[in-house]
Amino acid sequence: MTQDELKKAVGWAALDYITPGTIVGVGTGSTAAHFIDALGSIKHQIEGAVSSSDASTAKLKSLGIPVFDLNNVDRLAVYVDGADEINPQMQMIKGGGAALTREKIVAAVADKFICIADASKQVPVLGKFPLPVEVIPMARSYVARELVKLGGLPEYRQSVVTDNGNVILDVHNLSIVDPYALERAINALPGVVTVGLFAARAADVALIGGPDGVRTISK
Ligand SMILES: O=C[C@H](O)[C@H](O)[C@H](O)COP(=O)(O)O
């Protein structure tokens, strides 16, 4: 199976976690795009979705799925999204598609985070994938210098502006042995909007696509 076929398999497998009549939290990226296609097939059974990016909103709407403003929704049963890396503790690096901030917000509202990923995303220790950090534009150089002090090698993601009008620094050279501590430390830097480390809000269920099918890992 190709990597995209594995992503499709987990995207469709996530339908098992959707309760009819509910509003679904929807992530961003190529794996989440398969989930949105799957959601389209049951659109008459759900009330709608809350989206984590302009791209996912456009795709949801193109399939006729109502998209709600998060401010008008006080509870989401599930949030379904991909990841760039996931460790055995179900903590993740996210933000390869620059959607980390809205993803973290929507995930925070959901009772359950369902991570959908092909097996290449599983790692023993987070950090091989450069850690995305969303930064207010005027703070870019300051935050980059502070990230160097934390042991990273930040790289400005050229020509990318997030849905919130900010920039992304991708931090290389990290071996994240204490994801909670690093998430707190980076979030505490003035000018940082969000770090793409999902440690405090790890996944509750991971659907991992491999050659033998979809494997379910629960906390
Ligand atoms: O900002 C993007 C998101 O965090 C994605 O969920 C993540 O990058 C995984 O994307 P993909 O499913 O395309 O590998």
The ligand as a Tripos MOL2 file, in Angstrom:
@<TRIPOS>MOLECULE
LIG
   14    13     1     0     0
SMALL
NO_CHARGES

@<TRIPOS>ATOM
      1 O1         -0.5200   21.7450   10.3830 O.2       1 LIG1
      2 C1         -0.7870   20.6210    9.9900 C.2       1 LIG1
      3 C2         -1.1820   19.5030   10.8270 C.3       1 LIG1
      4 O2         -0.6360   19.4840   12.1040 O.3       1 LIG1
      5 C3         -1.2080   18.1330   10.1920 C.3       1 LIG1
      6 O3         -2.1380   17.4020   10.9240 O.3       1 LIG1
      7 C4          0.1180   17.4030   10.2080 C.3       1 LIG1
      8 O4          1.1010   18.2130    9.5810 O.3       1 LIG1
      9 C5          0.0360   16.0400    9.4990 C.3       1 LIG1
     10 O5         -0.2330   16.2410    8.1610 O.3       1 LIG1
     11 P1         -0.3940   15.0700    7.1140 P.3       1 LIG1
     12 O6         -1.6120   14.2870    7.4980 O.co2     1 LIG1
     13 O7         -0.5240   15.7580    5.7950 O.co2     1 LIG1
     14 O8          0.8540   14.2300    7.1750 O.co2     1 LIG1
@<TRIPOS>BOND
     1     1     2 2
     2     2     3 1
     3     3     4 1
     4     3     5 1
     5     5     6 1
     6     5     7 1
     7     7     8 1
     8     7     9 1
     9     9    10 1
    10    10    11 1
    11    11    12 2
    12    11    13 1
    13    11    14 1
@<TRIPOS>SUBSTRUCTURE
     1 LIG1         1 GROUP 0 **** ****
